[in-house]
């Protein structure tokens, strides 16, 4: 996931992209905090 692409997206897609991006990062943070597992790459590949 690359935030650099945001400049190329229409406004409505930026909102969706950021919502999914933030959700994935929050899930990864919780997995790291609770289980010590860095799931960032696994979640982003899905």
PQR file with spaces between the fields and no chain letter, atoms N, CA, C, O and H, PARSE charges and radii, in Angstrom:
ATOM       1  N    UNK     1       0.856   -1.166    0.000 -0.4000 1.5000
ATOM       2  CA   UNK     1       0.000    0.000    0.000 -0.0000 2.0000
ATOM       3  C    UNK     1       0.890    1.212    0.000  0.5500 1.7000
ATOM       4  O    UNK     1       1.839    1.309    0.778 -0.5500 1.4000
ATOM       5  N    UNK     2       0.576    2.130   -0.876 -0.4000 1.5000
ATOM       6  CA   UNK     2       1.418    3.308   -1.041 -0.0000 2.0000
ATOM       7  C    UNK     2       0.545    4.556   -0.995  0.5500 1.7000
ATOM       8  O    UNK     2      -0.337    4.744   -1.833 -0.5500 1.4000
ATOM       9  H    UNK     2      -0.195    2.051   -1.508  0.4000 1.0000
ATOM      10  N    UNK     3       0.800    5.395   -0.014 -0.4000 1.5000
ATOM      11  CA   UNK     3       0.001    6.616    0.117 -0.0000 2.0000
ATOM      12  C    UNK     3       0.317    7.635   -0.969  0.5500 1.7000
ATOM      13  O    UNK     3      -0.408    8.619   -1.120 -0.5500 1.4000
ATOM      14  H    UNK     3       1.516    5.242    0.667  0.4000 1.0000
ATOM      15  N    UNK     4       1.379    7.417   -1.721 -0.4000 1.5000
ATOM      16  CA   UNK     4       1.728    8.338   -2.809 -0.0000 2.0000
ATOM      17  C    UNK     4       0.674    8.337   -3.916  0.5500 1.7000
ATOM      18  O    UNK     4       0.544    9.317   -4.650 -0.5500 1.4000
ATOM      19  H    UNK     4       1.967    6.618   -1.599  0.4000 1.0000
ATOM      20  N    UNK     5      -0.072    7.252   -4.038 -0.4000 1.5000
ATOM      21  CA   UNK     5      -1.086    7.163   -5.094 -0.0000 2.0000
ATOM      22  C    UNK     5      -2.314    8.015   -4.798  0.5500 1.7000
ATOM      23  O    UNK     5      -3.145    8.226   -5.681 -0.5500 1.4000
ATOM      24  H    UNK     5       0.033    6.456   -3.443  0.4000 1.0000
ATOM      25  N    UNK     6      -2.437    8.499   -3.584 -0.4000 1.5000
ATOM      26  CA   UNK     6      -3.616    9.296   -3.230 -0.0000 2.0000
ATOM      27  C    UNK     6      -3.801   10.498   -4.142  0.5500 1.7000
ATOM      28  O    UNK     6      -4.932   10.867   -4.456 -0.5500 1.4000
ATOM      29  H    UNK     6      -1.762    8.327   -2.867  0.4000 1.0000
ATOM      30  N    UNK     7      -2.714   11.105   -4.566 -0.4000 1.5000
ATOM      31  CA   UNK     7      -2.804   12.270   -5.437 -0.0000 2.0000
ATOM      32  C    UNK     7      -3.407   11.958   -6.792  0.5500 1.7000
ATOM      33  O    UNK     7      -3.882   12.858   -7.484 -0.5500 1.4000
ATOM      34  H    UNK     7      -1.795   10.805   -4.311  0.4000 1.0000
ATOM      35  N    UNK     8      -3.391   10.690   -7.178 -0.4000 1.5000
ATOM      36  CA   UNK     8      -3.903   10.279   -8.481 -0.0000 2.0000
ATOM      37  C    UNK     8      -5.371    9.840   -8.426  0.5500 1.7000
ATOM      38  O    UNK     8      -5.988    9.608   -9.465 -0.5500 1.4000
ATOM      39  H    UNK     8      -3.004    9.959   -6.616  0.4000 1.0000
ATOM      40  N    UNK     9      -5.917    9.728   -7.241 -0.4000 1.5000
ATOM      41  CA   UNK     9      -7.280    9.219   -7.089 -0.0000 2.0000
ATOM      42  C    UNK     9      -8.296   10.349   -6.986  0.5500 1.7000
ATOM      43  O    UNK     9      -7.975   11.433   -6.501 -0.5500 1.4000
ATOM      44  H    UNK     9      -5.416    9.917   -6.397  0.4000 1.0000
ATOM      45  N    UNK    10      -9.531   10.095   -7.445 -0.4000 1.5000
ATOM      46  CA   UNK    10     -10.607   11.061   -7.214 -0.0000 2.0000
ATOM      47  C    UNK    10     -10.895   11.149   -5.711  0.5500 1.7000
ATOM      48  O    UNK    10     -10.577   10.229   -4.957 -0.5500 1.4000
ATOM      49  H    UNK    10      -9.792    9.214   -7.839  0.4000 1.0000
ATOM      50  N    UNK    11     -11.490   12.246   -5.291 -0.4000 1.5000
ATOM      51  CA   UNK    11     -11.718   12.500   -3.870 -0.0000 2.0000
ATOM      52  C    UNK    11     -12.464   11.359   -3.178  0.5500 1.7000
ATOM      53  O    UNK    11     -12.066   10.931   -2.095 -0.5500 1.4000
ATOM      54  H    UNK    11     -11.748   12.993   -5.904  0.4000 1.0000
ATOM      55  N    UNK    12     -13.543   10.860   -3.793 -0.4000 1.5000
ATOM      56  CA   UNK    12     -14.325    9.812   -3.133 -0.0000 2.0000
ATOM      57  C    UNK    12     -13.514    8.535   -2.941  0.5500 1.7000
ATOM      58  O    UNK    12     -13.725    7.809   -1.970 -0.5500 1.4000
ATOM      59  H    UNK    12     -13.866   11.207   -4.674  0.4000 1.0000
ATOM      60  N    UNK    13     -12.596    8.258   -3.849 -0.4000 1.5000
ATOM      61  CA   UNK    13     -11.757    7.068   -3.717 -0.0000 2.0000
ATOM      62  C    UNK    13     -10.672    7.265   -2.664  0.5500 1.7000
ATOM      63  O    UNK    13     -10.245    6.301   -2.027 -0.5500 1.4000
ATOM      64  H    UNK    13     -12.424    8.848   -4.638  0.4000 1.0000
ATOM      65  N    UNK    14     -10.223    8.500   -2.477 -0.4000 1.5000
ATOM      66  CA   UNK    14      -9.235    8.784   -1.434 -0.0000 2.0000
ATOM      67  C    UNK    14      -9.803    8.421   -0.070  0.5500 1.7000
ATOM      68  O    UNK    14      -9.117    7.828    0.763 -0.5500 1.4000
ATOM      69  H    UNK    14     -10.570    9.282   -2.995  0.4000 1.0000
ATOM      70  N    UNK    15     -11.059    8.784    0.149 -0.4000 1.5000
ATOM      71  CA   UNK    15     -11.702    8.487    1.428 -0.0000 2.0000
ATOM      72  C    UNK    15     -11.777    6.981    1.672  0.5500 1.7000
ATOM      73  O    UNK    15     -11.483    6.511    2.771 -0.5500 1.4000
ATOM      74  H    UNK    15     -11.616    9.266   -0.527  0.4000 1.0000
ATOM      75  N    UNK    16     -12.166    6.237    0.658 -0.4000 1.5000
ATOM      76  CA   UNK    16     -12.258    4.778    0.779 -0.0000 2.0000
ATOM      77  C    UNK    16     -10.885    4.158    1.000  0.5500 1.7000
ATOM      78  O    UNK    16     -10.721    3.289    1.856 -0.5500 1.4000
ATOM      79  H    UNK    16     -12.405    6.618   -0.235  0.4000 1.0000
ATOM      80  N    UNK    17      -9.907    4.602    0.235 -0.4000 1.5000
ATOM      81  CA   UNK    17      -8.546    4.081    0.339 -0.0000 2.0000
ATOM      82  C    UNK    17      -8.005    4.309    1.743  0.5500 1.7000
ATOM      83  O    UNK    17      -7.446    3.397    2.352 -0.5500 1.4000
ATOM      84  H    UNK    17     -10.040    5.308   -0.460  0.4000 1.0000
ATOM      85  N    UNK    18      -8.169    5.522    2.257 -0.4000 1.5000
ATOM      86  CA   UNK    18      -7.664    5.839    3.592 -0.0000 2.0000
ATOM      87  C    UNK    18      -8.403    5.062    4.676  0.5500 1.7000
ATOM      88  O    UNK    18      -7.797    4.656    5.668 -0.5500 1.4000
ATOM      89  H    UNK    18      -8.623    6.263    1.762  0.4000 1.0000
ATOM      90  N    UNK    19      -9.690    4.854    4.499 -0.4000 1.5000
ATOM      91  CA   UNK    19     -10.458    4.086    5.481 -0.0000 2.0000
ATOM      92  C    UNK    19      -9.952    2.647    5.558  0.5500 1.7000
ATOM      93  O    UNK    19      -9.750    2.117    6.651 -0.5500 1.4000
ATOM      94  H    UNK    19     -10.182    5.183    3.693  0.4000 1.0000
ATOM      95  N    UNK    20      -9.749    2.020    4.412 -0.4000 1.5000
ATOM      96  CA   UNK    20      -9.246    0.642    4.386 -0.0000 2.0000
ATOM      97  C    UNK    20      -7.809    0.601    4.900  0.5500 1.7000
ATOM      98  O    UNK    20      -7.457   -0.288    5.674 -0.5500 1.4000
ATOM      99  H    UNK    20      -9.913    2.450    3.524  0.4000 1.0000
ATOM     100  N    UNK    21      -6.982    1.544    4.482 -0.4000 1.5000
ATOM     101  CA   UNK    21      -5.590    1.625    4.920 -0.0000 2.0000
ATOM     102  C    UNK    21      -5.516    1.722    6.447  0.5500 1.7000
ATOM     103  O    UNK    21      -4.750    0.997    7.081 -0.5500 1.4000
ATOM     104  H    UNK    21      -7.268    2.267    3.852  0.4000 1.0000
ATOM     105  N    UNK    22      -6.304    2.608    7.026 -0.4000 1.5000
ATOM     106  CA   UNK    22      -6.296    2.790    8.478 -0.0000 2.0000
ATOM     107  C    UNK    22      -6.840    1.564    9.207  0.5500 1.7000
ATOM     108  O    UNK    22      -6.337    1.197   10.269 -0.5500 1.4000
ATOM     109  H    UNK    22      -6.927    3.197    6.511  0.4000 1.0000
ATOM     110  N    UNK    23      -7.856    0.938    8.644 -0.4000 1.5000
ATOM     111  CA   UNK    23      -8.430   -0.262    9.254 -0.0000 2.0000
ATOM     112  C    UNK    23      -7.405   -1.394    9.291  0.5500 1.7000
ATOM     113  O    UNK    23      -7.240   -2.052   10.319 -0.5500 1.4000
ATOM     114  H    UNK    23      -8.265    1.236    7.782  0.4000 1.0000
ATOM     115  N    UNK    24      -6.720   -1.620    8.176 -0.4000 1.5000
ATOM     116  CA   UNK    24      -5.701   -2.674    8.107 -0.0000 2.0000
ATOM     117  C    UNK    24      -4.584   -2.405    9.106  0.5500 1.7000
ATOM     118  O    UNK    24      -4.132   -3.319    9.796 -0.5500 1.4000
ATOM     119  H    UNK    24      -6.854   -1.086    7.341  0.4000 1.0000
ATOM     120  N    UNK    25      -4.141   -1.160    9.187 -0.4000 1.5000
ATOM     121  CA   UNK    25      -3.074   -0.824   10.129 -0.0000 2.0000
ATOM     122  C    UNK    25      -3.524   -0.987   11.580  0.5500 1.7000
ATOM     123  O    UNK    25      -2.728   -1.376   12.434 -0.5500 1.4000
ATOM     124  H    UNK    25      -4.509   -0.417    8.627  0.4000 1.0000
ATOM     125  N    UNK    26      -4.783   -0.694   11.862 -0.4000 1.5000
ATOM     126  CA   UNK    26      -5.297   -0.869   13.222 -0.0000 2.0000
ATOM     127  C    UNK    26      -5.341   -2.348   13.602  0.5500 1.7000
ATOM     128  O    UNK    26      -4.970   -2.717   14.716 -0.5500 1.4000
ATOM     129  H    UNK    26      -5.430   -0.378   11.168  0.4000 1.0000
ATOM     130  N    UNK    27      -5.793   -3.188   12.678 -0.4000 1.5000
ATOM     131  CA   UNK    27      -5.825   -4.632   12.926 -0.0000 2.0000
ATOM     132  C    UNK    27      -4.404   -5.153   13.143  0.5500 1.7000
ATOM     133  O    UNK    27      -4.168   -5.952   14.050 -0.5500 1.4000
ATOM     134  H    UNK    27      -6.094   -2.888   11.773  0.4000 1.0000
ATOM     135  N    UNK    28      -3.467   -4.708   12.322 -0.4000 1.5000
ATOM     136  CA   UNK    28      -2.072   -5.134   12.462 -0.0000 2.0000
ATOM     137  C    UNK    28      -1.505   -4.692   13.807  0.5500 1.7000
ATOM     138  O    UNK    28      -0.778   -5.447   14.453 -0.5500 1.4000
ATOM     139  H    UNK    28      -3.658   -4.060   11.585  0.4000 1.0000
ATOM     140  N    UNK    29      -1.829   -3.485   14.229 -0.4000 1.5000
ATOM     141  CA   UNK    29      -1.358   -2.991   15.523 -0.0000 2.0000
ATOM     142  C    UNK    29      -1.905   -3.845   16.666  0.5500 1.7000
ATOM     143  O    UNK    29      -1.173   -4.195   17.592 -0.5500 1.4000
ATOM     144  H    UNK    29      -2.420   -2.872   13.705  0.4000 1.0000
ATOM     145  N    UNK    30      -3.187   -4.177   16.597 -0.4000 1.5000
ATOM     146  CA   UNK    30      -3.786   -4.999   17.647 -0.0000 2.0000
ATOM     147  C    UNK    30      -3.163   -6.392   17.690  0.5500 1.7000
ATOM     148  O    UNK    30      -2.948   -6.936   18.773 -0.5500 1.4000
ATOM     149  H    UNK    30      -3.782   -3.892   15.845  0.4000 1.0000
ATOM     150  N    UNK    31      -2.872   -6.974   16.533 -0.4000 1.5000
ATOM     151  CA   UNK    31      -2.220   -8.285   16.481 -0.0000 2.0000
ATOM     152  C    UNK    31      -0.818   -8.208   17.077  0.5500 1.7000
ATOM     153  O    UNK    31      -0.392   -9.117   17.788 -0.5500 1.4000
ATOM     154  H    UNK    31      -3.047   -6.532   15.653  0.4000 1.0000
ATOM     155  N    UNK    32      -0.111   -7.135   16.790 -0.4000 1.5000
ATOM     156  CA   UNK    32       1.235   -6.957   17.341 -0.0000 2.0000
ATOM     157  C    UNK    32       1.172   -6.785   18.855  0.5500 1.7000
ATOM     158  O    UNK    32       1.957   -7.384   19.590 -0.5500 1.4000
ATOM     159  H    UNK    32      -0.458   -6.396   16.212  0.4000 1.0000
ATOM     160  N    UNK    33       0.247   -5.976   19.304 -0.4000 1.5000
ATOM     161  CA   UNK    33       0.111   -5.686   20.733 -0.0000 2.0000
ATOM     162  C    UNK    33      -0.312   -6.929   21.526  0.5500 1.7000
ATOM     163  O    UNK    33       0.218   -7.193   22.606 -0.5500 1.4000
ATOM     164  H    UNK    33      -0.391   -5.490   18.707  0.4000 1.0000
ATOM     165  N    UNK    34      -1.259   -7.681   20.988 -0.4000 1.5000
ATOM     166  CA   UNK    34      -1.809   -8.822   21.721 -0.0000 2.0000
ATOM     167  C    UNK    34      -0.983  -10.096   21.566  0.5500 1.7000
ATOM     168  O    UNK    34      -0.825  -10.858   22.520 -0.5500 1.4000
ATOM     169  H    UNK    34      -1.689   -7.467   20.111  0.4000 1.0000
ATOM     170  N    UNK    35      -0.447  -10.328   20.345 -0.4000 1.5000
ATOM     171  CA   UNK    35       0.208  -11.602   20.063 -0.0000 2.0000
ATOM     172  C    UNK    35       1.690  -11.470   19.716  0.5500 1.7000
ATOM     173  O    UNK    35       2.382  -12.477   19.568 -0.5500 1.4000
ATOM     174  H    UNK    35      -0.575   -9.709   19.570  0.4000 1.0000
ATOM     175  N    UNK    36       2.176  -10.249   19.585 -0.4000 1.5000
ATOM     176  CA   UNK    36       3.571  -10.052   19.198 -0.0000 2.0000
ATOM     177  C    UNK    36       3.825  -10.399   17.739  0.5500 1.7000
ATOM     178  O    UNK    36       4.967  -10.636   17.345 -0.5500 1.4000
ATOM     179  H    UNK    36       1.614   -9.431   19.705  0.4000 1.0000
ATOM     180  N    UNK    37       2.777  -10.430   16.946 -0.4000 1.5000
ATOM     181  CA   UNK    37       2.871  -10.800   15.531 -0.0000 2.0000
ATOM     182  C    UNK    37       2.715   -9.566   14.657  0.5500 1.7000
ATOM     183  O    UNK    37       1.722   -8.846   14.761 -0.5500 1.4000
ATOM     184  H    UNK    37       1.850  -10.237   17.266  0.4000 1.0000
ATOM     185  N    UNK    38       3.689   -9.324   13.803 -0.4000 1.5000
ATOM     186  CA   UNK    38       3.577   -8.219   12.844 -0.0000 2.0000
ATOM     187  C    UNK    38       2.852   -8.747   11.610  0.5500 1.7000
ATOM     188  O    UNK    38       3.461   -9.369   10.739 -0.5500 1.4000
ATOM     189  H    UNK    38       4.496   -9.908   13.719  0.4000 1.0000
ATOM     190  N    UNK    39       1.560   -8.494   11.544 -0.4000 1.5000
ATOM     191  CA   UNK    39       0.716   -9.028   10.476 -0.0000 2.0000
ATOM     192  C    UNK    39       0.500   -8.030    9.348  0.5500 1.7000
ATOM     193  O    UNK    39      -0.355   -8.250    8.491 -0.5500 1.4000
ATOM     194  H    UNK    39       1.066   -7.989   12.251  0.4000 1.0000
ATOM     195  N    UNK    40       1.247   -6.952    9.332 -0.4000 1.5000
ATOM     196  CA   UNK    40       1.039   -5.897    8.345 -0.0000 2.0000
ATOM     197  C    UNK    40       1.108   -6.425    6.920  0.5500 1.7000
ATOM     198  O    UNK    40       0.191   -6.192    6.132 -0.5500 1.4000
ATOM     199  H    UNK    40       1.941   -6.774   10.028  0.4000 1.0000
ATOM     200  N    UNK    41       2.163   -7.121    6.580 -0.4000 1.5000
ATOM     201  CA   UNK    41       2.327   -7.611    5.206 -0.0000 2.0000
ATOM     202  C    UNK    41       1.284   -8.669    4.855  0.5500 1.7000
ATOM     203  O    UNK    41       0.788   -8.707    3.729 -0.5500 1.4000
ATOM     204  H    UNK    41       2.908   -7.310    7.219  0.4000 1.0000
ATOM     205  N    UNK    42       0.958   -9.515    5.806 -0.4000 1.5000
ATOM     206  CA   UNK    42      -0.062  -10.546    5.565 -0.0000 2.0000
ATOM     207  C    UNK    42      -1.403   -9.890    5.257  0.5500 1.7000
ATOM     208  O    UNK    42      -2.082  -10.278    4.306 -0.5500 1.4000
ATOM     209  H    UNK    42       1.361   -9.484    6.720  0.4000 1.0000
ATOM     210  N    UNK    43      -1.782   -8.908    6.049 -0.4000 1.5000
ATOM     211  CA   UNK    43      -3.068   -8.239    5.847 -0.0000 2.0000
ATOM     212  C    UNK    43      -3.095   -7.433    4.562  0.5500 1.7000
ATOM     213  O    UNK    43      -4.123   -7.388    3.887 -0.5500 1.4000
ATOM     214  H    UNK    43      -1.231   -8.593    6.821  0.4000 1.0000
ATOM     215  N    UNK    44      -1.998   -6.802    4.212 -0.4000 1.5000
ATOM     216  CA   UNK    44      -1.961   -5.981    3.007 -0.0000 2.0000
ATOM     217  C    UNK    44      -1.959   -6.829    1.745  0.5500 1.7000
ATOM     218  O    UNK    44      -2.384   -6.366    0.686 -0.5500 1.4000
ATOM     219  H    UNK    44      -1.162   -6.838    4.760  0.4000 1.0000
ATOM     220  N    UNK    45      -1.484   -8.070    1.847 -0.4000 1.5000
ATOM     221  CA   UNK    45      -1.491   -8.962    0.688 -0.0000 2.0000
ATOM     222  C    UNK    45      -2.881   -9.521    0.416  0.5500 1.7000
ATOM     223  O    UNK    45      -3.162   -9.948   -0.703 -0.5500 1.4000
ATOM     224  H    UNK    45      -1.139   -8.446    2.707  0.4000 1.0000
ATOM     225  N    UNK    46      -3.737   -9.525    1.400 -0.4000 1.5000
ATOM     226  CA   UNK    46      -5.069  -10.113    1.253 -0.0000 2.0000
ATOM     227  C    UNK    46      -5.981   -9.238    0.501  0.5500 1.7000
ATOM     228  O    UNK    46      -7.141   -9.590    0.291 -0.5500 1.4000
ATOM     229  H    UNK    46      -3.508   -9.178    2.310  0.4000 1.0000
